[in-house]
């Protein structure tokens, strides 16, 4: 049985909103833009989602789902250095190798939220950032030892996040610098190897 027109319209609005919010950000995106792309009546957003804000929250729930949360239990049997490698490799491949379609829209919206946070940023933090921050903190605690001060764990975690996101956040500048940095889309394995070696070196220096 085919979906009803209401269901099809609701889905079309959600998909169109992902594209428009990724391209324009929440403030600049308009209901008319979204409905035009979805080929829906402008009243459809209020009917299906209550408001533009409700539609945006639904977009974030869709592209940052709760089910994606990382579980540190999955990798706890591995050597801690391998856990760090799996963490770095998984995140690097998602950001730099799978940057098409919905995943590209996801990271575009993420960057726009970093530049101009909306009241819905909590959805991204709870579904995307906090689970990965917990996983990284658990890895760092094992590497540095159980008595490591929270401040040291926070600094080390921030350093790794900064290196992971550097190319994503500063790509327009990096593309204009000489000599050019290697493209991560082509050299992601080299990047992961460097990230792990560099991070472990810094962590061991801090541990001393």
C-alpha positions in Angstrom: 0.0 0.0 0.0 1.3 3.5 -0.9 1.9 6.0 1.8 -0.8 8.6 2.1 -0.3 12.1 0.6 0.1 13.6 4.1 2.9 11.1 4.9 4.6 11.8 1.6 4.3 15.6 2.1 5.8 15.4 5.6 8.7 13.4 4.4 9.3 15.7 1.4 9.3 18.7 3.8 11.9 17.0 6.0 14.2 16.2 3.1 13.8 19.6 1.6 14.5 21.2 5.0 17.7 19.3 5.4 19.0 20.7 2.1 17.8 24.3 2.8 19.0 24.4 6.4 22.4 23.0 5.4 22.7 25.5 2.6 21.4 28.7 4.3 21.3 28.0 8.1 18.3 28.3 10.3 17.9 32.1 10.3 18.3 32.6 6.6 16.2 29.6 5.5 12.5 30.4 4.9 9.4 28.3 5.0 8.8 29.4 1.4 12.2 28.1 0.4 11.5 24.7 2.0 8.0 24.3 0.7 9.1 25.3 -2.8 11.7 22.6 -2.9 9.3 20.1 -1.4 6.6 21.2 -3.8 4.2 21.7 -0.9 1.8 24.4 0.2 3.4 27.0 2.6 0.9 26.0 5.2 2.2 22.4 5.2 5.1 23.2 7.6 2.7 24.4 10.3 0.4 21.5 9.7 3.0 18.8 10.0 5.7 20.3 12.3 4.0 23.2 14.1 6.5 25.8 13.0 9.8 26.4 11.2 11.5 25.8 14.6 9.6 22.5 15.0 10.7 21.4 11.5 14.4 22.3 12.3 14.2 20.3 15.5 12.9 17.3 13.5 15.7 17.7 11.0 18.3 17.6 13.8 16.5 14.5 15.4 16.7 12.8 12.0 20.4 13.5 11.1 21.7 13.3 14.7 19.7 10.2 15.9 19.9 8.9 19.5 20.6 5.4 18.1 24.0 6.6 16.8 25.5 7.1 20.2 28.9 5.4 20.7 29.2 2.8 23.4 32.5 2.5 25.0 31.6 -1.0 26.1 32.0 -2.2 22.5 35.7 -1.6 22.4 36.8 -2.0 26.0 38.4 -5.4 25.3 40.8 -3.9 22.9 44.2 -2.4 23.7 43.7 1.3 24.6 45.9 2.4 21.7 43.6 0.5 19.3 40.6 2.0 20.9 42.0 5.4 20.2 42.7 4.5 16.6 39.2 3.2 16.0 37.8 6.4 17.5 39.9 8.6 15.3 39.4 6.5 12.2 35.6 6.2 12.6 35.2 10.0 13.0 37.7 10.9 10.3 36.0 8.6 7.7 32.5 9.9 8.6 33.6 13.6 8.2 36.0 13.3 5.3 35.1 10.2 3.3 31.3 10.1 3.6 30.7 13.8 2.8 27.8 13.3 0.4 24.1 13.5 0.7 22.6 13.5 4.2 26.0 13.1 5.9 27.3 16.2 4.1 24.1 18.1 5.1 24.7 16.9 8.7 28.2 18.4 8.9 27.1 21.6 7.1 24.4 22.1 9.7 26.9 21.2 12.5 29.3 23.9 11.2 26.4 26.5 11.1 25.5 25.7 14.6 29.1 26.2 15.7 29.1 29.6 14.1 25.7 30.7 15.3 24.1 28.4 17.8 20.4 27.9 17.9 18.3 26.9 20.8 18.2 23.4 19.3 22.0 22.9 19.7 21.3 20.7 22.7 20.0 18.0 20.3 23.3 17.9 18.6 25.3 17.9 21.8 23.2 15.2 23.4 23.0 12.9 20.3 26.3 13.5 18.6 28.9 15.2 20.7 28.4 13.9 24.3 28.5 10.2 23.5 31.8 10.7 21.5 33.2 13.0 24.2 32.4 10.2 26.8 34.1 7.6 24.6 37.2 9.8 24.2 37.4 10.7 27.9 37.2 7.0 28.7 40.1 6.2 26.4 42.2 9.1 27.8 41.5 8.0 31.3 42.9 4.6 30.5 45.9 6.1 28.8 46.7 8.6 31.5 45.6 6.7 34.6 42.6 6.9 37.0 44.0 9.7 39.1 44.4 12.1 36.2 42.9 15.6 37.0 39.7 16.5 35.1 41.5 19.6 33.8 44.2 17.5 32.1 41.6 15.1 30.6 39.7 18.1 29.3 42.7 19.7 27.7 43.8 16.5 26.1 40.3 15.8 24.8 40.1 19.4 23.4 43.4 19.0 21.6 42.3 15.8 19.8 38.9 17.3 18.9 40.7 20.4 17.5 42.9 18.4 15.3 40.1 16.2 14.1 37.9 19.1 13.1 40.6 21.5 11.8 40.3 20.6 8.2 36.5 20.7 8.3 36.4 24.1 10.0 39.2 25.8 8.1 39.0 24.2 4.6 38.4 27.4 2.7 41.6 28.9 4.1 43.6 25.7 3.7 42.6 25.4 0.1 44.3 28.8 -0.5 47.5 28.2 1.4 50.8 27.1 -0.1 52.2 24.6 0.1 48.8 22.9 -0.1 47.9 20.4 2.6 47.2 16.9 1.4 43.5 16.2 0.8 42.0 14.2 3.6 39.6 12.6 1.1 42.6 11.0 -0.5 44.9 10.6 2.4 42.6 9.8 5.3 44.6 6.7 6.4 47.8 8.8 6.6 45.9 11.4 8.6 44.6 8.8 11.0 48.2 7.4 11.4 49.5 10.8 12.1 46.7 11.7 14.5 47.2 8.6 16.6 51.0 8.9 16.7 50.8 12.7 17.5 48.1 12.2 20.1 49.9 9.3 21.9 53.1 11.3 21.9 51.4 14.3 23.5 49.5 12.1 26.0 52.7 10.4 27.1 54.4 13.7 27.5 51.6 15.0 29.7 51.6 11.7 31.7 55.2 12.3 32.6 
